[in-house]
Amino acid sequence: MSKKEKRWRRFYLILMIFIYAVFVPVTVLEWLFGDGRFPLTAIVVSTALPMMRKNHINQIQSKA
């Protein structure tokens, strides 16, 4: 595993922890208990991030 790949994996790990532990629960709770709109952004981001991560890491591995 190259240094570049390790850095990106660490970045994605931190990003995913933030999104799944903070962003998604807060937006869903806002929607349920507040006067917020349906959390479409949270749903799209939480489903697209793993696919984006996988494709990006595969690109890095294929270039190396």
N, C-alpha and C positions, 0 to 999 in steps of 0.2 A: 504494500500500500504506500503510495507516494505521499509526500508532505502536503501537497495540494489537496489530495483526496481526504487526508486526515483533518485538515482545516475545514473543508466543506462539510464533512460529517459532523464535526463539533458544532459548526454554525447551524446546521439543520437540527441537531439535537436541542440546542438552546432555543431555537425558533419554535420547534414543535412543543417543547415543554411550556413555553410562554403561551402559545396559541391554545393548547388543549387544557392547560391548568388555569389560565387567567381569562383570555379573550372569549372563548366559547361559553364558559359558564356565566360570565358576567353578562354577555349579550342575551343569553337565554333567560337568565333571571330578570333582566330588564324587561324583556318581552312579556314574561309571565306576570310579574308583579307591578310593572310600571306601565307607562303609556307609550312604550316604545313600539316600533314596527316589528314585523316578522324578521327574525335574524337570518336573512338570506345570505348576507356576506359571511357570517360565521360558518354557515353550512357549506358554502362554496369553498371557502378557504380550508376548512377542515377536511374536505374530501379531496381537494386538488393538491394539497401540500405533499402527501406521501407519493403521489404519482410524479409530481414535479421533482421531488428529491431523487426518486429512483432513476428517472430519465437523466437527470444532471450527473449523478454519480456514474451511471453507465457511460455517458459521454466522456467523462474524465478518464475512466478506465480504458476506454477504447483509444484515446489519444496517447496514453502512456505506453 
